[in-house]
Amino acid sequence: MISISGILLSLVVAAIAGWITGVIMKTGFGLLWSIVLGLIGGVVGNAVLALIDLHANGIIGNIVAAVIGACIVLGVAKLAKK
């Protein structure tokens, strides 16, 4: 069963990852979009890391994976926009 504290921790990790990605990619997002970007980035980042046989462990590992994934998502979005 998923706990409330687990959901809140996931949202905090996603918000941090989205904010870091915004700083790296030089884009500004509000809190909601940072969380959404971080959640999508977490899925993409973990999938990419799994392809090269790496796994994110702990809060820091999940933040790093989400930032990697979110940068990929933003990079692809910028290419598609052109």
QUIRACOR-V950681 format. One record per run of one state. SS is the DSSP state (2 for helix, 1 for strand, 0 for the rest). FROM is the first residue (numbers start at 1). LEN is the number of residues. If there is no record, write none. Layout:
SS:FROM:LEN, SS:FROM:LEN
//
This chain:
0:1:3, 2:4:21, 0:25:6, 2:31:21, 0:52:6, 2:58:24, 0:82:1
//
